[in-house]
Amino acid sequence: MPEPTETSRPADAHVLEVRGLRRSFGEVAAVDDVSFAVPDGGSLGVVGESGSGKTTTARIIVGLERADAGEIQVRGRPRTARVRGRAQRLARAREVQMVFQDPYLSLDPRTSVESVLRETLRLHFPRIDHARRVRELLDQVGLGTRAADALPRQLSGGQRQRVAIARALAVEPAVLVLDEAVAALDVSVQAQILNLLADIRERTPIGYLFITHDLGVVRCVTDDVIVMRHGAVVEAGATADVLAAPAHPYTRLLLDSVPHPGWDPERIAAARRALTL
């Protein structure tokens, strides 16, 4: 039987599998035996408050942090093994791309939108028609060629996030990790970006990993969800099921913490204190 390659892998393989992931900082277990999977074209939400371990998990998957233990597979191939040589490093980088909360910090303020995309394409795909691909990417994220000459400071927050998404899509990743990617945007712009991501998902086999504290985002754009607390997964399942009938007290607390008619912040604070006892 042939070994799996870029185009040959088990038919039932997930685009992303995480098994037994662990990461500690001193005596603190930031990520404690975390496991989950994202199917081809799937969308998984990772929910939790600050300090829950969700962002550390994302950074390990992307390669910005190193795990103490555990296994990560992308398209059925281990991601935790060491790679050698420039070609292998670039191939590893293409597999998983990340979109951050504030795209302005990840964009060179002196570089135009077109130059940002051309630089990425030259690095990963030096032999393709860059001009044509830049036009395709700008159209794909709803910017159009009019934005090609703009600098980041000349764009709105939503437009900058579209540029960040276009740059991530330029390398044709298997997985797109979105770390609070709409948290800094106002509600109307959030909706536009989430609709854009839904459209991209319909047209490509990409898998999404949404890192968020916002249950509204989870409800809109994910098929499945895991809830993290103190570095561990406390609940997992189909998004609709978990949000409709949460089994863990922490998940219920997160849902109750969302302002709604009759919302009582003092009762929520009391419930939070009881949960920590």
C-alpha positions in Angstrom: 0.0 0.0 0.0 1.5 3.4 -0.9 2.4 5.9 1.8 0.1 8.9 2.2 1.3 11.9 0.1 -0.1 15.4 -0.5 -2.7 13.9 -2.7 -3.1 10.4 -1.2 -4.5 9.9 2.2 -7.2 7.7 3.9 -10.6 8.6 2.8 -11.9 9.0 6.3 -9.0 11.2 7.5 -9.8 14.5 9.2 -8.2 17.6 7.9 -7.0 18.2 11.5 -6.6 15.8 14.4 -5.3 16.7 17.8 -4.6 14.0 20.4 -3.5 14.3 24.0 -2.0 17.8 23.6 -0.2 19.1 26.7 1.7 22.3 27.5 2.8 23.6 30.8 4.4 26.8 31.9 6.2 26.1 35.2 3.6 24.5 37.5 0.6 25.8 35.4 -0.9 23.3 32.9 -2.0 25.7 30.1 -3.1 22.8 27.9 -4.1 19.6 29.6 -4.7 16.5 27.5 -6.7 18.3 24.8 -8.1 16.2 21.9 -10.4 17.1 19.0 -10.8 16.7 15.2 -12.0 18.8 12.4 -13.4 17.0 9.3 -12.7 18.0 5.8 -14.6 21.3 5.2 -15.6 21.3 8.8 -15.7 24.2 11.3 -14.9 23.7 15.0 -15.3 26.3 17.7 -12.9 26.4 20.7 -14.6 28.4 23.5 -13.4 29.6 26.8 -12.6 32.7 28.9 -9.1 34.2 29.2 -6.8 31.7 30.7 -8.7 28.7 29.5 -5.9 27.5 27.2 -7.7 28.0 23.9 -5.1 30.5 22.4 -2.1 28.4 23.6 -3.8 25.4 21.8 -4.1 27.4 18.6 -0.5 28.6 18.8 0.8 25.0 19.2 -1.3 23.9 16.2 0.1 26.7 14.0 3.7 26.1 15.3 4.2 29.3 17.3 4.4 27.2 20.5 5.9 23.7 21.1 3.8 21.1 22.9 5.2 19.1 25.8 3.3 16.0 24.6 0.6 15.0 22.2 0.1 14.6 18.5 -1.2 16.8 15.7 -2.0 15.5 12.3 -3.0 17.6 9.2 -4.5 15.6 6.3 -3.5 12.4 8.0 0.2 13.3 8.4 2.0 14.1 11.7 2.8 17.7 12.2 4.9 17.3 15.3 7.8 15.6 13.5 10.9 17.7 12.8 11.3 19.0 9.2 14.5 19.6 7.4 15.2 22.0 4.6 13.5 25.1 3.2 11.0 23.2 1.0 9.7 21.1 3.9 9.5 24.2 6.2 7.5 26.1 3.6 5.2 23.0 3.0 4.6 22.8 6.8 3.8 26.5 7.0 1.3 26.2 4.2 -0.7 23.5 5.9 -2.1 25.7 8.7 -2.5 29.5 8.6 -3.7 31.9 11.3 -5.7 35.0 11.3 -5.3 37.2 14.4 -7.6 39.5 16.2 -5.8 42.7 15.1 -4.6 42.4 11.5 -2.9 45.8 11.7 -0.2 44.3 13.9 0.5 41.6 11.3 0.6 43.9 8.3 3.6 46.0 7.3 2.3 49.6 7.5 4.6 50.6 4.6 3.5 47.8 2.3 0.5 47.9 -0.1 -2.2 45.2 -0.2 -0.9 44.0 -3.5 2.7 43.8 -2.3 1.6 41.9 0.8 0.0 39.2 -1.4 2.8 39.2 -4.0 5.4 38.6 -1.3 3.5 35.6 0.1 3.0 34.2 -3.4 6.6 34.7 -4.4 7.8 32.8 -1.3 5.5 29.8 -1.7 4.6 29.7 -5.4 7.4 31.4 -7.4 6.3 30.0 -10.8 2.6 31.0 -10.9 1.2 34.2 -12.5 1.2 36.4 -9.4 -0.8 39.3 -10.9 -3.7 37.0 -11.8 -3.6 35.3 -8.4 -3.6 38.6 -6.6 -6.8 39.6 -8.5 -8.4 36.3 -7.7 -7.6 36.6 -3.9 -8.9 40.2 -3.8 -12.1 39.2 -5.5 -12.4 36.1 -3.2 -12.4 38.3 -0.1 -14.7 41.0 -1.5 -12.1 43.7 -1.9 -11.5 44.0 -5.6 -8.5 45.5 -7.4 -9.3 49.0 -6.2 -7.8 48.1 -2.8 -4.6 46.7 -4.3 -2.6 50.0 -3.9 -3.9 50.8 -0.5 -1.7 50.8 2.6 -3.1 49.2 5.8 -3.7 52.7 7.5 -6.0 53.6 4.5 -8.3 50.6 5.1 -11.0 50.1 7.7 -10.7 47.4 10.3 -13.0 45.0 8.3 -11.0 45.6 5.1 -7.7 44.9 6.9 -9.1 41.6 8.2 -10.1 40.8 4.6 -6.5 41.4 3.6 -5.3 39.1 6.4 -7.7 36.4 5.2 -6.6 36.8 1.6 -2.9 36.5 2.7 -3.7 33.3 4.6 -5.7 31.8 1.7 -2.9 32.6 -0.8 -0.9 29.6 0.4 -4.0 27.3 0.0 -4.0 26.0 3.6 -5.7 22.9 4.8 -6.7 24.6 8.0 -7.4 28.3 8.8 -7.1 29.1 12.5 -9.1 32.3 13.5 -8.0 33.6 16.9 -10.8 36.0 18.0 -10.7 37.2 14.4 -13.9 39.3 14.6 -13.7 40.4 18.2 -12.3 43.8 17.4 -14.9 44.6 14.8 -18.3 46.2 15.3 -21.3 44.0 14.9 -22.2 44.9 11.3 -18.6 44.3 10.1 -18.4 41.1 12.1 -21.4 39.8 10.2 -19.8 40.7 6.9 -16.6 38.8 7.8 -18.5 35.8 9.1 -20.5 35.7 5.9 -17.3 35.9 3.9 -15.8 33.0 5.8 -19.0 31.0 5.2 -18.8 31.7 1.5 -15.2 30.6 1.3 -15.9 27.4 3.2 -18.7 26.6 0.6 -16.2 26.9 -2.3 -13.2 25.3 -0.8 -12.3 22.1 1.3 -10.7 24.3 4.0 -11.3 23.5 7.6 -11.9 26.2 10.2 -10.8 26.4 13.8 -12.5 29.3 15.6 -10.8 30.4 18.8 -13.4 32.7 20.6 -15.1 33.6 23.8 -18.2 34.8 21.8 -20.9 32.2 21.8 -22.7 34.2 19.1 -19.8 33.6 16.7 -19.8 29.9 17.6 -23.5 29.6 17.0 -23.2 31.2 13.5 -20.2 29.6 12.0 -19.3 26.3 13.6 -20.6 22.7 13.3 -19.0 21.5 16.5 -17.6 23.0 19.6 -15.3 22.2 22.5 -15.4 24.2 25.7 -12.1 24.7 27.6 -11.5 25.6 31.2 -8.2 25.7 33.0 -6.5 24.1 30.0 -8.8 21.1 29.7 -11.8 20.3 27.6 -14.9 20.1 29.8 -17.5 19.7 27.1 -17.6 18.8 23.4 -20.3 18.1 20.8 -22.3 19.4 18.0 -22.7 23.2 18.4 -26.5 23.2 18.3 -26.7 20.4 20.9 -24.1 22.0 23.3 -25.7 25.4 23.2 -29.2 24.1 23.5 -28.6 21.7 26.4 -25.2 22.2 28.0 -24.1 19.4 30.2 -21.3 21.0 32.1 -21.8 23.8 34.7 -19.1 25.9 33.1 -20.8 25.8 29.7 -24.1 26.8 31.3 -22.3 29.7 33.1 -20.8 30.9 29.8 -24.3 30.9 28.2 -25.9 32.6 31.2 -23.2 35.3 31.1 -24.4 36.5 27.7 -26.7 39.6 28.4 -30.4 38.8 27.7 -33.8 39.9 29.0 -33.9 39.3 32.8 -30.1 38.9 32.9 -28.8 39.2 36.5 -25.1 39.9 36.7 -25.0 39.4 40.5 -26.5 35.9 40.1 -23.9 35.2 37.4 -21.1 36.4 39.7 -22.4 34.2 42.5 -22.5 31.2 40.2 -19.0 31.8 39.0 -17.7 32.0 42.6 -19.5 28.7 43.4 -17.9 27.0 40.4 -14.4 28.0 41.5 -14.8 26.6 45.0 
